[in-house]
Amino acid sequence: MNQPTLLSAIARWIVSADFPDLPDGEIAAARAALADFVAVAAAGSGTPVVRNAALYAAQNERAGACVQQLGRTVRFSPRTAAFLNGTAAHALDFDDVSWTTIGHPTVGIAPTALSLAVAQGLSGREFLTAYVVGAECAHQIARWTMPELSEHGWHTTLANG
């Protein structure tokens, strides 16, 4: 008989996660991290790196412009909006810090969760659940890989996020 793998156990947990099952402390932490994400992404949206990336994206975007870049009125495909919002959130380096991941987990998780939530018409609770699940997965990966990952030269923000 095959034993379930660790990854299959994690996958089952991910697909079964539901907002009512989330601990209040995790919801509160997620709300704070997401408020920080929106604020730093809006502030970073006007930086040269984000302006240049947005210009490139606007010239090369093919279809599906349905997700707004934070801090601006322009819309992009979910994939591009996630990239631009993540870049903007990290551009000024004021994004959240996690000592478990030794990095900035929200910058890799929130832009993707937000873009997919907007594109799929998900509720705020569904978006919040997706963020919490993503953050918990990033923290678990960090528990398995840190500090060795960082000691071998990898920047952990997106390696764990």
C-alpha positions in Angstrom: 0.0 0.0 0.0 1.3 3.4 -0.9 1.8 5.9 1.9 0.6 9.4 1.1 3.4 11.8 0.4 4.0 15.1 2.3 3.1 17.0 -0.8 -0.2 15.1 -1.3 -1.1 15.9 2.3 -0.4 19.6 1.7 -2.4 19.5 -1.5 -5.4 18.0 0.3 -5.1 20.7 3.0 -5.0 23.4 0.3 -8.1 22.4 -1.6 -10.1 21.8 1.6 -9.2 25.1 3.3 -12.3 27.2 4.1 -12.6 30.6 5.6 -14.6 29.5 8.7 -11.8 27.1 9.6 -9.1 29.8 9.7 -8.0 30.9 13.1 -8.9 34.5 14.1 -5.2 35.3 14.7 -4.3 34.3 11.1 -7.1 36.3 9.7 -6.0 39.4 11.7 -2.4 38.9 10.6 -3.5 38.4 7.0 -5.6 41.6 7.0 -2.6 43.6 8.4 -0.3 42.1 5.8 -2.7 42.8 3.0 -3.3 46.4 4.1 0.5 46.8 4.0 0.6 45.2 0.6 -1.9 47.6 -0.9 -0.3 50.6 0.6 3.3 49.8 -0.5 2.1 48.7 -3.9 0.2 51.9 -4.4 3.3 53.9 -3.2 5.7 51.8 -5.4 3.5 52.0 -8.5 5.1 55.3 -9.6 8.7 54.2 -9.2 10.9 54.0 -12.4 11.2 50.2 -12.3 7.4 49.8 -12.2 6.7 52.5 -14.8 9.2 50.8 -17.1 7.8 47.3 -16.5 4.2 48.7 -17.1 5.2 50.3 -20.3 6.8 47.1 -21.6 3.7 45.2 -20.5 1.3 47.6 -22.2 3.2 47.2 -25.5 3.3 43.4 -25.3 0.0 42.5 -23.5 -2.1 40.5 -25.9 -5.5 40.0 -24.2 -7.4 39.6 -21.0 -6.9 43.1 -19.4 -9.2 42.7 -16.4 -7.1 43.4 -13.3 -6.1 46.9 -12.2 -2.6 47.7 -11.3 -2.7 49.1 -7.8 -2.1 52.9 -7.6 -3.0 53.3 -11.3 -6.1 53.0 -13.5 -4.7 50.8 -16.2 -5.7 47.1 -16.3 -3.7 44.1 -17.4 -4.1 40.3 -17.6 -4.1 38.6 -14.2 -0.5 37.4 -14.8 0.9 40.8 -15.8 -1.1 42.6 -13.0 0.3 40.2 -10.5 3.9 40.8 -11.8 3.4 44.6 -11.7 1.7 44.7 -8.3 4.4 42.4 -6.8 7.1 44.6 -8.3 5.4 47.7 -7.0 4.9 46.2 -3.5 8.7 45.5 -3.3 10.0 48.5 -5.1 10.5 50.7 -2.0 11.3 47.7 0.2 8.8 48.6 2.9 6.8 45.4 2.5 6.1 43.0 5.3 8.8 40.8 6.9 8.5 37.3 8.2 11.2 35.9 10.4 10.1 32.4 9.5 10.7 32.9 5.8 13.5 35.4 6.5 11.9 37.4 3.7 8.8 39.2 2.5 6.1 36.6 1.9 3.2 38.8 1.0 4.9 40.3 -2.1 4.9 36.9 -3.8 1.5 35.7 -2.5 -0.9 38.6 -2.4 -0.5 39.9 -6.0 -1.2 36.4 -7.4 -4.1 35.8 -5.1 -5.6 39.3 -5.8 -5.2 38.9 -9.6 -6.9 35.5 -9.6 -9.6 36.7 -7.2 -10.5 39.6 -9.4 -10.3 37.6 -12.7 -12.5 34.8 -11.3 -14.9 37.1 -9.4 -14.1 35.6 -6.0 -15.4 37.0 -2.7 -13.3 38.8 -0.2 -13.4 35.7 2.1 -12.2 33.5 -0.8 -9.4 36.0 -1.5 -8.4 36.1 2.2 -8.5 32.3 2.4 -6.3 32.0 -0.7 -3.8 34.4 0.9 -3.7 32.7 4.2 -3.2 29.3 2.6 -0.4 30.7 0.4 1.3 32.3 3.4 1.0 29.1 5.5 2.5 27.1 2.6 5.4 29.6 2.3 6.0 29.4 6.0 6.0 25.6 6.0 8.5 25.6 3.1 10.7 28.0 5.0 10.6 25.7 8.1 12.0 22.9 5.9 14.6 25.0 4.0 15.8 27.7 6.3 18.4 28.9 7.1 20.3 26.7 4.6 18.6 28.2 1.6 19.7 31.7 2.6 23.2 30.5 3.6 23.6 29.2 0.0 22.9 32.5 -1.6 19.2 32.3 -2.3 17.0 35.3 -1.6 14.1 33.7 0.3 11.3 36.1 -0.6 10.2 34.3 -3.7 11.9 31.0 -3.0 9.4 30.4 -0.2 6.6 32.6 -1.4 
